[in-house]
Amino acid sequence: MKSALPIICLLTTLSTYGQDKYNYNIFNRLRPIDGTPYVLTSIDNLGKMGTVHREYLLFINTKNGQANPVDFGENASLHNWEQFKFDSLGVNTIVLTARTVTLDKNRRIDWNDPIQVIVISPDGKQKKQLTDDRFFTVHHVVHRETGVIVINGYYDTNNNGKHDKTDKDEIVLFDLKTWELIAKR
């Protein structure tokens, strides 16, 4: 009986926690955006039992306190973002990698879904997805001399969720100043 008491207490605590009716916003790292008055943070909207309902970015103007949220849809999974600022090339943009679409139609974005590369203006008012929804990004690199982002990956042509011989490998190049496609290889 004594050994059952801690288990009963634990189950009661978990079930009580699961009954929480409130959502919580968890603010992740804060990072200033060079050359602007903005600070960038990501926010996780947590529901019952700590499950993430929505992730989004928030650009906060430190001069006037206004904020620009950048949403990517329900269940999106934001990975990494980095600012690329090259004054000589006129480039100042945020590059984000994220999973924002589900291809297997199970209504949940998971590790089987593709990673997209998205660019966002340094104030958060404009965004553009560079890679196609069906393109699985593997790596990307920004060339600092030209302001070009090179992305390699593949299209899952047989829709089996795996990278195999029938898939179409591709390298795409985008200009970070214009956010336009330069070439496909």
C-alpha beads as a LAMMPS data file, in Angstrom:
LAMMPS data file: protein, C-alpha beads

185 atoms
184 bonds

1 atom types
1 bond types

-500.0 500.0 xlo xhi
-500.0 500.0 ylo yhi
-500.0 500.0 zlo zhi

Masses

1 110.0

Atoms # bond

1 1 1 0.000 0.000 0.000
2 1 1 2.854 2.404 0.841
3 1 1 4.429 1.867 -2.597
4 1 1 1.127 2.673 -4.329
5 1 1 0.765 6.039 -2.585
6 1 1 3.505 7.854 -4.625
7 1 1 2.045 6.489 -7.871
8 1 1 -1.449 7.688 -6.942
9 1 1 -0.070 11.133 -6.050
10 1 1 1.813 11.338 -9.358
11 1 1 -1.238 10.343 -11.415
12 1 1 -3.405 12.856 -9.549
13 1 1 -0.868 15.612 -10.217
14 1 1 -0.632 14.756 -13.936
15 1 1 -4.387 14.594 -14.392
16 1 1 -4.826 17.917 -12.586
17 1 1 -2.153 19.512 -14.764
18 1 1 -3.879 18.106 -17.857
19 1 1 -7.106 19.875 -16.837
20 1 1 -5.494 23.315 -17.147
21 1 1 -7.777 25.466 -19.314
22 1 1 -5.215 28.125 -20.170
23 1 1 -2.728 28.496 -22.978
24 1 1 0.710 29.853 -22.196
25 1 1 3.112 31.809 -24.380
26 1 1 6.755 30.870 -23.980
27 1 1 9.152 33.512 -25.298
28 1 1 12.383 32.043 -26.594
29 1 1 15.684 33.812 -27.217
30 1 1 15.668 37.537 -27.887
31 1 1 18.004 38.745 -30.598
32 1 1 18.539 42.314 -31.887
33 1 1 18.284 42.802 -35.650
34 1 1 21.390 44.718 -36.786
35 1 1 20.760 47.957 -38.653
36 1 1 17.190 48.266 -37.355
37 1 1 15.430 49.187 -34.114
38 1 1 13.907 45.682 -33.979
39 1 1 14.410 42.751 -31.636
40 1 1 13.311 39.282 -32.744
41 1 1 11.936 36.476 -30.598
42 1 1 10.100 33.241 -31.263
43 1 1 7.003 32.364 -29.296
44 1 1 5.595 28.924 -28.529
45 1 1 1.899 28.864 -27.682
46 1 1 1.501 25.931 -25.285
47 1 1 -1.752 24.235 -24.433
48 1 1 -2.669 21.347 -22.182
49 1 1 0.162 19.086 -21.087
50 1 1 2.726 21.402 -22.686
51 1 1 1.843 20.614 -26.298
52 1 1 2.769 23.332 -28.781
53 1 1 -0.266 24.653 -30.653
54 1 1 1.426 27.374 -32.616
55 1 1 4.908 28.801 -33.085
56 1 1 5.507 32.236 -34.516
57 1 1 8.066 35.029 -34.679
58 1 1 7.603 38.442 -33.112
59 1 1 9.473 41.538 -34.322
60 1 1 9.447 44.217 -31.605
61 1 1 10.238 47.829 -32.471
62 1 1 12.315 49.145 -29.557
63 1 1 11.610 52.792 -30.483
64 1 1 7.819 52.704 -30.240
65 1 1 6.985 49.309 -28.701
66 1 1 4.942 48.104 -31.683
67 1 1 5.185 44.422 -32.552
68 1 1 4.797 42.563 -35.842
69 1 1 3.873 38.886 -35.429
70 1 1 4.818 36.556 -38.275
71 1 1 2.651 33.441 -38.238
72 1 1 3.331 30.210 -40.124
73 1 1 0.108 28.331 -39.448
74 1 1 -1.011 25.824 -36.893
75 1 1 1.486 23.099 -35.932
76 1 1 4.358 24.760 -37.813
77 1 1 7.772 23.890 -36.444
78 1 1 10.318 26.709 -36.572
79 1 1 13.923 25.566 -36.561
80 1 1 16.633 28.199 -36.957
81 1 1 16.821 31.763 -38.091
82 1 1 19.775 33.943 -38.909
83 1 1 20.190 37.525 -40.056
84 1 1 22.281 38.214 -43.145
85 1 1 23.305 41.848 -43.509
86 1 1 25.671 42.852 -46.293
87 1 1 25.680 46.646 -46.645
88 1 1 27.786 46.615 -49.830
89 1 1 25.185 44.371 -51.529
90 1 1 22.081 46.029 -50.080
91 1 1 21.079 42.823 -48.289
92 1 1 19.444 42.770 -44.867
93 1 1 17.175 39.770 -44.389
94 1 1 16.276 37.005 -41.974
95 1 1 16.609 33.413 -43.246
96 1 1 14.421 30.895 -41.433
97 1 1 14.198 27.121 -41.750
98 1 1 10.873 25.620 -40.725
99 1 1 8.373 22.868 -41.327
100 1 1 5.117 24.579 -42.289
101 1 1 3.251 22.053 -44.425
102 1 1 2.121 18.454 -44.017
103 1 1 2.378 16.295 -47.126
104 1 1 0.875 13.098 -45.749
105 1 1 -2.419 14.852 -44.938
106 1 1 -2.450 13.599 -41.344
107 1 1 -3.143 17.185 -40.160
108 1 1 0.052 17.189 -38.087
109 1 1 3.397 18.521 -39.209
110 1 1 6.073 16.023 -38.217
111 1 1 9.634 14.980 -39.080
112 1 1 8.419 13.267 -42.290
113 1 1 7.404 16.633 -43.732
114 1 1 9.785 18.879 -45.696
115 1 1 11.838 21.706 -44.280
116 1 1 11.289 24.973 -46.143
117 1 1 13.566 27.987 -46.386
118 1 1 11.744 31.258 -45.750
119 1 1 13.063 34.829 -45.942
120 1 1 11.652 37.646 -43.828
121 1 1 12.287 41.394 -43.928
122 1 1 14.145 42.774 -40.878
123 1 1 10.939 44.432 -39.621
124 1 1 8.805 41.294 -40.041
125 1 1 6.362 42.942 -42.444
126 1 1 7.237 40.818 -45.489
127 1 1 7.982 37.127 -45.886
128 1 1 8.469 34.742 -48.766
129 1 1 8.932 30.993 -48.870
130 1 1 11.836 30.320 -51.227
131 1 1 11.532 26.545 -51.524
132 1 1 8.510 24.753 -52.913
133 1 1 6.150 22.964 -50.490
134 1 1 7.214 19.585 -51.920
135 1 1 10.962 20.355 -51.793
136 1 1 12.852 18.707 -48.926
137 1 1 15.686 21.063 -47.961
138 1 1 18.837 19.221 -46.885
139 1 1 21.387 22.055 -46.560
140 1 1 21.699 25.724 -47.330
141 1 1 24.535 28.220 -47.311
142 1 1 24.757 31.954 -47.929
143 1 1 27.649 33.234 -50.020
144 1 1 28.735 36.491 -48.371
145 1 1 30.466 37.906 -51.456
146 1 1 27.412 37.635 -53.737
147 1 1 24.443 37.644 -51.332
148 1 1 23.146 34.416 -52.826
149 1 1 21.670 31.537 -50.848
150 1 1 22.352 28.070 -52.262
151 1 1 19.921 25.355 -51.180
152 1 1 20.212 21.660 -51.941
153 1 1 17.538 19.040 -51.434
154 1 1 15.137 16.816 -53.319
155 1 1 11.575 16.296 -54.485
156 1 1 10.018 13.069 -53.175
157 1 1 8.639 12.065 -56.582
158 1 1 7.152 8.746 -55.466
159 1 1 5.649 10.201 -52.254
160 1 1 7.083 7.489 -50.000
161 1 1 8.582 9.924 -47.479
162 1 1 12.123 8.639 -48.078
163 1 1 15.053 9.869 -50.135
164 1 1 15.696 7.170 -52.744
165 1 1 16.815 6.656 -56.362
166 1 1 13.575 7.855 -57.938
167 1 1 13.635 11.234 -56.193
168 1 1 14.773 14.331 -58.046
169 1 1 17.816 15.961 -56.411
170 1 1 18.131 19.676 -57.016
171 1 1 20.174 22.732 -56.110
172 1 1 18.464 26.132 -56.196
173 1 1 20.021 29.587 -55.968
174 1 1 18.169 32.695 -54.763
175 1 1 19.267 36.327 -54.601
176 1 1 18.809 37.554 -51.011
177 1 1 18.362 41.157 -52.164
178 1 1 15.432 40.485 -54.514
179 1 1 14.313 37.114 -53.042
180 1 1 14.081 35.812 -56.610
181 1 1 15.227 32.504 -58.104
182 1 1 18.516 32.755 -59.979
183 1 1 18.997 29.167 -61.143
184 1 1 18.065 25.497 -60.652
185 1 1 20.558 22.695 -61.117

Bonds

1 1 1 2
2 1 2 3
3 1 3 4
4 1 4 5
5 1 5 6
6 1 6 7
7 1 7 8
8 1 8 9
9 1 9 10
10 1 10 11
11 1 11 12
12 1 12 13
13 1 13 14
14 1 14 15
15 1 15 16
16 1 16 17
17 1 17 18
18 1 18 19
19 1 19 20
20 1 20 21
21 1 21 22
22 1 22 23
23 1 23 24
24 1 24 25
25 1 25 26
26 1 26 27
27 1 27 28
28 1 28 29
29 1 29 30
30 1 30 31
31 1 31 32
32 1 32 33
33 1 33 34
34 1 34 35
35 1 35 36
36 1 36 37
37 1 37 38
38 1 38 39
39 1 39 40
40 1 40 41
41 1 41 42
42 1 42 43
43 1 43 44
44 1 44 45
45 1 45 46
46 1 46 47
47 1 47 48
48 1 48 49
49 1 49 50
50 1 50 51
51 1 51 52
52 1 52 53
53 1 53 54
54 1 54 55
55 1 55 56
56 1 56 57
57 1 57 58
58 1 58 59
59 1 59 60
60 1 60 61
61 1 61 62
62 1 62 63
63 1 63 64
64 1 64 65
65 1 65 66
66 1 66 67
67 1 67 68
68 1 68 69
69 1 69 70
70 1 70 71
71 1 71 72
72 1 72 73
73 1 73 74
74 1 74 75
75 1 75 76
76 1 76 77
77 1 77 78
78 1 78 79
79 1 79 80
80 1 80 81
81 1 81 82
82 1 82 83
83 1 83 84
84 1 84 85
85 1 85 86
86 1 86 87
87 1 87 88
88 1 88 89
89 1 89 90
90 1 90 91
91 1 91 92
92 1 92 93
93 1 93 94
94 1 94 95
95 1 95 96
96 1 96 97
97 1 97 98
98 1 98 99
99 1 99 100
100 1 100 101
101 1 101 102
102 1 102 103
103 1 103 104
104 1 104 105
105 1 105 106
106 1 106 107
107 1 107 108
108 1 108 109
109 1 109 110
110 1 110 111
111 1 111 112
112 1 112 113
113 1 113 114
114 1 114 115
115 1 115 116
116 1 116 117
117 1 117 118
118 1 118 119
119 1 119 120
120 1 120 121
121 1 121 122
122 1 122 123
123 1 123 124
124 1 124 125
125 1 125 126
126 1 126 127
127 1 127 128
128 1 128 129
129 1 129 130
130 1 130 131
131 1 131 132
132 1 132 133
133 1 133 134
134 1 134 135
135 1 135 136
136 1 136 137
137 1 137 138
138 1 138 139
139 1 139 140
140 1 140 141
141 1 141 142
142 1 142 143
143 1 143 144
144 1 144 145
145 1 145 146
146 1 146 147
147 1 147 148
148 1 148 149
149 1 149 150
150 1 150 151
151 1 151 152
152 1 152 153
153 1 153 154
154 1 154 155
155 1 155 156
156 1 156 157
157 1 157 158
158 1 158 159
159 1 159 160
160 1 160 161
161 1 161 162
162 1 162 163
163 1 163 164
164 1 164 165
165 1 165 166
166 1 166 167
167 1 167 168
168 1 168 169
169 1 169 170
170 1 170 171
171 1 171 172
172 1 172 173
173 1 173 174
174 1 174 175
175 1 175 176
176 1 176 177
177 1 177 178
178 1 178 179
179 1 179 180
180 1 180 181
181 1 181 182
182 1 182 183
183 1 183 184
184 1 184 185
